[in-house]
Amino acid sequence: MKFTGLKSALHAWSQRTLFGADGARRRFLQGTLAVASAVAIAIPAAPPAQAATPFDPDAVATWSAPLVSAVPSANNQTNNQTLRQIAHVSIGGSRVRVKLSNRWGTAPVEIGGAQVALRAAADTIVPGSSRPLTFSGSPTFSLPAGAELLSDWVDLAVPDLSDLAVDIYLPGDTGTVNTGSPLTVFGGAMQTSYFSGPGNFLGSVVFPTSSTRLAWSFLAAIDVIAAGKRGAVVAFGDSITQGLRSTNDTNRRWPDVLARRLTPAGRMGVANVGISGNRVAQGGGSTNPSALARMDRDVIVQTGATHVILLLGINDISGGLSAEDVIAALQQVVIRARTQQLKIFVGTLTPFANATDAREAIRLAVNDWIRTTPETDGVVDFDLAIRDPANPRRMLSIYDSGDTLHPNDAGYEAMGNAVDLNLFL
């Protein structure tokens, strides 16, 4: 349906929500009350209808992608194709919903259908697990420019730490129909997505893959209904939170390690919104907005979010900011988190052996503030977890991916293990 149809569906839903009865039922109740009043019989007033609500206290974010803007190209556009995108969830649940995004687009994107299923292996799904997704009751719709839409809930038993396959059929050519309109994607997925040849292959157990990409397109978040959940942790950072230089398709980022430690004992979701090159204060526009620019839509909006782990600042230092400027920007993120009743923990900046002496001095000054300030709810000492005690401006060689800045799989493991789970009690 078009967006006008979506608005009509939402209006109809709101009328049912507000009044809880059709016209005939209302007329019947009105007539009954009128008769009762005429004969002066004291009949207790009927209780007001219980308003239905889409809010569920057991709803929680289990996965997220920090989508950015990209110019259409052969590497990211689609033309009458089905996308099968893989998301490794943190906490499982009994029901699931998906958020699709055209956040950066200036023209609508036609969605010819979407489904969610349990991934079996590679591009195949578990037979019988695929569930068609509707959005305000409609299986097809236009995703408006600048908008994000949540699907209706579907019943699906999602195990903790499992892989979901989200299929989206895009009947149009996103490279020509939306000429001049950016695409809403995340090219730092480090997870293989599968693209079909021409046609609708939603829910196909064996997917007819014609190409693959290490990116997510239009897929912004996944929520589950998780009985007994205690909230969600949002990992808010740069490439080190994104997991750059960890092994693709293996879920070895430090937030993945944290998710494994929190589930099932902690019953918390984890949403990773790390973007390579991200800064706290100075952003790169729509292609890499700063933390201050993207906090509302990447952090605060996460369903059931209760805690934030902030690991940002190293790119600001490399960009020439002073320690005072980085600290001031971090303080703003902390303040904004607290206005939303989110607990926020700040991570110390990890070593960068190739940095100049001047930049290293700034990193140490920022870390000193992080470790001593009373303004946050706590500290995650990532620096201490991976640095070389004999040369603290370097990380241990066993943790170094080779560029002296980004950890390898073992380094990310050490970072994920450095998070004190007592912070979430």
C-alpha positions in Angstrom: 0.0 0.0 0.0 1.0 3.6 -0.4 1.8 5.8 2.6 -1.7 7.3 2.3 -3.0 3.8 2.8 -0.7 3.3 5.8 -2.1 6.5 7.3 -5.6 5.3 6.8 -4.8 2.0 8.5 -3.2 3.8 11.4 -6.3 6.0 11.7 -8.6 3.0 11.7 -6.4 1.3 14.3 -6.5 4.4 16.5 -10.3 4.6 16.3 -10.5 1.0 17.4 -8.0 1.7 20.2 -9.8 4.8 21.5 -13.3 3.5 21.4 -12.9 -0.3 21.6 -16.3 -1.0 20.0 -18.0 -0.6 16.6 -20.8 1.7 15.9 -23.5 -0.8 16.6 -22.1 -1.7 20.0 -21.9 2.0 21.0 -25.5 2.6 20.0 -26.6 -0.4 22.0 -24.8 0.8 25.1 -26.2 4.3 24.6 -29.7 3.0 24.3 -29.4 0.8 27.4 -28.1 3.7 29.5 -30.9 6.0 28.3 -33.6 3.4 29.3 -32.0 2.9 32.7 -32.0 6.7 33.3 -35.6 7.0 32.3 -36.9 4.4 34.9 -34.5 5.7 37.6 -32.8 2.3 38.0 -29.4 2.6 39.5 -27.2 0.7 37.2 -23.4 0.9 37.8 -21.6 2.7 34.9 -19.8 0.3 32.6 -16.0 0.5 33.0 -14.2 2.4 30.2 -12.9 0.2 27.4 -9.4 -0.9 27.9 -7.3 0.9 25.3 -5.1 -1.5 23.3 -1.6 -0.3 23.0 1.4 -1.4 20.9 3.7 -1.0 23.9 4.7 -4.3 25.5 6.9 -4.3 28.7 8.6 -7.4 27.4 9.7 -5.9 24.1 13.4 -5.3 23.8 16.0 -4.6 21.1 18.0 -7.7 20.2 19.9 -6.3 17.2 20.5 -3.0 15.4 22.5 -1.4 12.6 23.6 2.3 12.5 22.4 3.1 9.0 24.1 5.9 7.0 23.7 7.6 3.6 25.3 6.2 0.4 25.2 7.3 -3.2 23.5 4.6 -5.4 26.1 2.5 -7.1 26.7 -1.0 -8.5 27.8 -2.0 -5.0 24.6 -1.1 -3.2 21.6 -0.7 -5.5 19.0 -3.3 -6.3 16.7 -3.8 -9.3 13.7 -6.2 -9.0 15.7 -8.3 -6.5 15.2 -10.0 -3.1 17.7 -9.3 -0.3 18.4 -11.9 2.3 20.1 -10.2 5.2 21.5 -12.0 8.2 21.3 -10.6 11.7 22.9 -12.3 14.7 20.6 -11.6 17.6 21.5 -11.3 21.2 18.5 -12.1 23.4 15.8 -14.5 22.0 12.1 -14.4 22.4 8.7 -15.7 21.4 7.7 -12.9 19.0 9.7 -10.7 16.6 9.3 -7.5 14.7 11.6 -5.7 12.2 12.3 -2.0 11.6 12.9 -0.9 8.0 14.5 2.5 7.3 14.6 5.0 4.5 16.2 7.5 6.9 18.5 9.2 4.4 16.4 8.8 1.3 14.7 11.8 -0.4 12.3 9.6 -2.4 10.1 6.7 -1.3 11.3 3.1 -1.6 8.7 0.5 -2.8 8.7 -2.7 -0.6 7.1 -5.6 -2.4 7.2 -7.8 0.7 9.3 -8.9 3.6 9.7 -12.0 5.7 11.7 -13.1 8.7 13.0 -16.6 9.4 15.6 -18.6 11.3 18.8 -19.0 9.4 20.0 -22.5 8.9 23.4 -21.9 7.3 24.8 -19.5 4.7 21.9 -18.4 2.6 19.4 -21.1 3.6 16.7 -20.9 6.2 15.1 -23.4 8.5 12.1 -25.0 6.7 8.8 -23.8 8.1 10.3 -20.9 10.1 9.6 -18.1 7.6 7.0 -15.6 8.7 5.5 -12.9 6.3 5.8 -9.4 7.7 3.1 -6.8 7.6 3.3 -3.1 8.3 0.1 -1.8 9.8 -1.5 -4.8 8.3 -0.2 -4.4 4.8 2.4 -6.8 3.2 3.4 -4.2 0.6 3.9 -0.5 1.0 6.0 2.5 0.2 8.8 3.3 2.7 8.5 7.1 2.8 11.5 9.4 2.4 13.2 10.0 5.7 11.0 7.5 7.5 11.4 4.3 9.5 8.6 1.8 10.0 8.1 -1.1 12.4 6.5 -4.3 11.3 3.6 -5.9 13.1 4.7 -8.6 15.6 4.8 -12.2 14.4 5.0 -15.4 16.4 8.4 -17.0 16.0 10.4 -18.8 18.7 13.8 -17.1 18.4 16.7 -18.7 20.3 19.2 -16.6 22.2 22.3 -15.9 20.1 20.8 -17.2 16.9 20.8 -15.9 13.3 17.7 -14.5 11.7 17.3 -14.1 7.9 15.3 -11.0 6.9 14.1 -11.1 3.3 13.1 -7.9 1.6 11.7 -7.8 -2.0 12.5 -4.6 -3.8 10.6 -4.6 -7.1 12.0 -1.3 -8.4 15.5 -0.1 -9.4 16.9 1.8 -6.5 19.6 3.2 -8.7 17.4 4.8 -11.3 13.9 5.2 -9.8 15.4 7.2 -7.0 17.8 9.2 -9.1 19.5 11.6 -6.8 18.1 9.9 -3.7 20.7 8.5 -1.3 20.3 4.9 -0.1 20.1 4.0 3.6 22.7 1.3 4.2 25.5 0.2 6.5 28.6 -0.9 4.7 30.4 -2.0 7.8 28.3 -5.0 8.5 31.1 -7.6 8.5 28.3 -10.0 7.7 27.4 -11.5 4.3 24.1 -10.5 2.8 22.7 -12.4 -0.1 21.1 -10.9 -3.3 19.0 -12.8 -5.7 18.6 -12.4 -9.4 15.4 -10.8 -10.8 12.3 -11.7 -8.9 10.5 -12.3 -5.6 12.1 -15.1 -3.6 10.7 -14.3 -0.1 10.8 -17.2 2.2 12.7 -19.6 -0.2 14.4 -22.2 1.9 17.2 -22.4 -0.6 17.9 -18.9 -1.8 19.0 -18.3 -5.4 22.0 -16.1 -4.6 23.4 -14.2 -7.5 25.8 -11.9 -5.5 26.8 -11.1 -2.0 27.7 -8.0 -0.1 29.2 -7.2 3.4 26.4 -4.6 4.1 22.9 -4.2 5.4 20.4 -2.2 3.3 17.2 -0.6 4.8 17.4 -3.0 7.8 17.6 -0.9 10.9 16.7 -3.0 14.0 15.1 -6.2 15.3 13.0 -6.4 18.5 11.7 -9.5 20.3 9.2 -10.2 23.0 11.4 -11.7 25.7 9.8 -12.7 28.9 12.0 -12.0 31.9 14.2 -9.6 30.0 16.0 -6.8 32.0 16.6 -4.3 29.3 19.0 -3.6 26.5 22.6 -2.4 26.3 23.5 -0.1 23.5 27.1 -0.2 22.4 27.8 3.3 21.0 31.1 3.7 19.3 33.4 3.8 16.3 35.2 1.1 14.3 36.4 -0.6 17.5 32.8 -1.1 18.5 31.8 -2.0 15.0 34.4 -4.7 15.2 36.6 -3.6 12.3 39.3 -6.2 11.4 37.6 -9.0 13.3 36.8 -12.1 11.2 33.7 -11.6 8.9 30.7 -13.8 9.5 31.9 -15.0 12.9 30.4 -12.4 15.3 33.6 -11.7 17.1 33.0 -8.0 17.9 33.3 -7.0 21.6 29.5 -6.4 21.8 29.0 -9.9 20.5 31.2 -11.2 23.3 29.2 -9.1 25.8 25.9 -10.5 24.4 27.2 -14.1 25.0 28.1 -13.3 28.6 24.8 -11.6 29.3 22.6 -14.3 27.7 20.9 -16.2 29.2 21.9 -15.4 32.8 21.6 -11.6 32.3 18.5 -11.7 30.0 19.6 -8.4 28.3 19.6 -7.5 24.6 22.6 -5.9 23.0 22.4 -3.3 20.1 25.7 -2.5 18.4 25.7 1.0 16.8 29.4 1.4 16.1 30.4 3.2 12.9 33.9 3.2 11.5 35.5 6.6 11.8 32.8 8.0 14.0 33.5 11.0 16.3 31.8 12.4 19.3 31.6 16.1 18.2 32.6 16.4 14.6 30.6 14.4 12.1 30.8 13.6 8.4 27.3 14.6 7.6 24.8 12.0 6.5 27.6 9.5 5.6 29.0 9.4 9.2 27.1 11.7 11.6 28.7 12.5 14.9 27.6 10.8 18.1 25.9 14.1 19.1 24.0 14.2 15.8 22.9 10.5 15.8 22.3 9.8 19.4 18.5 10.2 19.3 18.0 7.9 16.3 20.7 5.3 17.1 20.7 5.1 20.9 17.6 6.6 22.6 15.2 5.0 20.1 16.3 1.5 20.9 13.4 -0.6 22.3 13.8 -1.3 26.0 17.2 0.4 26.2 18.4 0.7 29.8 22.2 1.1 29.5 24.8 2.6 27.2 28.5 1.8 26.8 30.1 4.7 25.1 33.5 4.2 23.4 34.3 7.3 21.3 37.0 10.0 21.1 40.0 8.4 19.4 38.9 9.7 16.0 38.3 13.2 17.4 41.8 13.2 18.7 43.2 12.1 15.4 41.2 14.9 13.8 42.9 17.5 16.0 40.6 18.1 18.9 42.0 18.9 22.3 41.4 16.8 25.4 39.0 19.6 26.7 37.0 19.4 23.5 36.7 15.7 23.6 35.7 15.6 27.2 33.1 18.3 26.7 31.5 16.3 23.9 31.5 13.1 26.0 29.9 15.1 28.8 27.1 16.1 26.4 26.4 12.4 25.5 26.3 11.5 29.2 23.9 14.3 30.0 21.6 13.3 27.1 21.6 9.7 28.1 20.6 10.6 31.6 17.7 12.8 30.5 16.3 9.6 29.1 16.9 7.6 32.4 19.6 5.6 30.7 22.6 4.4 32.7 25.8 5.3 30.8 29.2 3.8 31.2 32.2 5.3 29.4 35.0 3.1 28.0 38.6 4.2 28.2 40.2 4.9 24.8 42.4 2.0 23.7 46.1 2.3 22.6 47.2 3.5 19.2 50.9 2.9 19.0 51.3 4.9 15.7 49.9 8.1 17.2 52.2 11.0 17.8 53.4 11.9 21.3 51.0 14.9 21.3 48.0 12.7 20.4 49.0 10.1 23.0 49.1 12.8 25.7 45.5 13.8 24.7 44.4 10.2 24.9 45.9 9.8 28.4 44.2 13.1 29.5 40.8 11.9 28.3 41.2 8.5 29.9 42.1 10.2 33.2 38.9 12.1 33.1 36.9 8.9 32.2 38.4 7.1 35.1 37.9 9.8 37.7 34.7 11.7 36.8 31.7 11.3 39.0 29.4 12.3 36.1 29.0 8.8 34.6 27.4 5.6 36.0 30.7 3.8 35.7 33.8 3.0 33.7 34.7 0.1 31.3 38.5 0.1 31.3 39.1 -1.2 27.7 42.5 0.4 27.7 43.7 -1.6 30.7 42.2 -4.8 29.3 44.3 -4.9 26.1 47.4 -2.6 26.6 50.9 -3.9 27.0 52.0 -3.4 30.6 55.6 -3.0 29.4 54.6 -0.3 26.9 51.1 1.1 27.7 50.9 3.1 24.5 50.7 -0.2 22.6 48.2 -3.0 22.9 49.6 -6.5 23.5 50.9 -8.0 20.3 48.5 -11.0 20.7 45.6 -8.6 20.5 46.8 -6.4 17.7 45.2 -6.9 14.2 48.4 -5.4 12.7 47.6 -1.7 12.4 48.3 -0.9 16.1 44.8 0.6 16.5 42.2 -2.1 15.9 42.2 -5.3 17.9 42.0 -8.8 16.4 39.5 -11.4 17.4 41.4 -12.2 20.6 41.6 -8.5 21.4 37.9 -8.0 21.0 37.3 -11.1 23.2 39.4 -9.4 25.9 37.4 -6.2 25.6 34.1 -8.0 25.8 35.3 -9.8 28.9 36.4 -6.5 30.5 32.8 -5.4 31.0 31.8 -5.9 34.6 28.4 -7.6 34.5 27.7 -6.2 37.9 27.2 -2.8 36.2 23.8 -4.1 34.9 22.5 -5.3 38.3 
